[in-house]
């Protein structure tokens, strides 16, 4: 068995799928490499077997492992977190595409599921507990009891993920952190944006899911969009983001239709552009202390429609495609046979279907 080491454990994530590269991987508890580590490292075995749920049942965490031959750059937190974010965002975006009114999610939707546990293995067999609030060391003979995040269910099956997004981002991750290992503006931009999106996708529970928790979510989403679509020279704002979103050609002609009015634009816009504008306007109301109503948190201000935060991940995924096509065209050409087939390769249908549920509603007033 090749020599792998445990970097972090994720007790809120139980899955059977493996997200593998030659040097870094996110794997289930049962992975043969994890089993081999536990056979030779008692502290690793102790850490992985310390987790229980609220009912005192054993929890088997997912594990992020790194190969011993990996360069030092991969052991840096930025590289590890960026890899975790690639995997998690590709799972969560695909999961949100399946959300419908009254439906029960079958895939992780919130980033808390993928959070690293704050205890890591020390070189001498002990355990380090490190957060901005707590810094502590436990010797290897210390008792350990860990618990998953109580805000999210433990998902036993990750059946869907956005393979196209995942594959493209992992290629860019290799270019940034391994070969040629260059800290380029475009790679820095995309991973920083995804990191903010990871925050935006956390459970809005800090204030017991008040309207203000949802407002913080909108603030983070707008930041994720503006980081991603910011030109190297010049400014970014709602008009730039809305204009860029309008360049996507959807497979369903209904989604291309320019039916909606947005005050800052001098022409009509499509549904995706309209929804982003509503997210942005909500963000403005919250960040500037304006009067807020719960009605405005719903698409088109209609309480019979879903919350805007259901559609934010769908629109963000659209922005990711735009970004990849614009700044990494050679990568896209390798993945896509022709320019016209990009949406087909990117499997856009689930995301289009999510948006189409709004089009099927009667009397949506823009």
BELURPE-V779214 format. One record per backbone hydrogen bond with DSSP energy under -1.0 kcal/mol. NH is the residue of the N-H (numbers start at 1). CO is the residue of the C=O. If there is no record, write none. Layout:
nh: {NH	NH}
co: {CO	CO}
This chain:
nh: {5	7	8	10	13	19	25	26	27	31	35	36	37	38	39	40	41	45	46	47	48	49	50	52	53	56	59	62	62	63	64	65	66	67	68	70	74	80	81	82	83	84	85	86	87	88	89	90	91	92	93	95	96	97	98	99	103	111	113	114	115	117	120	122	125	127	128	129	130	131	136	138	142	146	162	163	166	167	168	169	170	171	172	173	174	175	176	177	178	179	181	182	184	188	189	190	191	192	193	194	195	196	197	198	199	200	201	202	205	208	214	215	216	217	218	219	220	221	222	223	224	225	226	227	228	229	241	242	243	244	245	246	247	248	255	259	260	265	269	274	275	276	277	278	279	280	281	282	283	284	285	286	287	288	290	296	297	298	299	301	302	305	308	310	312	315	316	317	318	319	320	321	322	323	324	325	326	327	328	332	333	334	335	336	341	342	345	346	347	348	352	353	354	355	356	357	358	360	361}
co: {66	64	64	62	10	26	65	19	63	28	31	32	33	34	35	36	37	41	42	43	44	45	47	146	57	53	51	10	13	27	8	25	5	23	3	67	71	76	77	78	79	80	81	82	83	84	85	86	87	88	89	91	92	93	95	96	100	201	110	111	112	9	128	126	122	138	120	136	118	134	129	127	139	50	90	161	162	163	164	165	166	167	168	169	170	171	172	173	174	174	175	175	182	184	185	186	187	188	189	190	191	192	193	194	195	196	197	199	203	205	210	211	212	213	214	215	216	217	218	219	220	221	222	223	224	225	237	238	239	240	241	242	244	245	252	257	269	262	260	270	271	272	273	274	275	276	277	278	279	280	281	282	283	284	285	293	294	295	306	298	299	302	297	307	308	311	312	313	314	315	316	317	318	319	320	321	322	323	324	328	329	330	331	332	338	339	341	342	344	343	348	349	350	351	352	353	355	356	358}
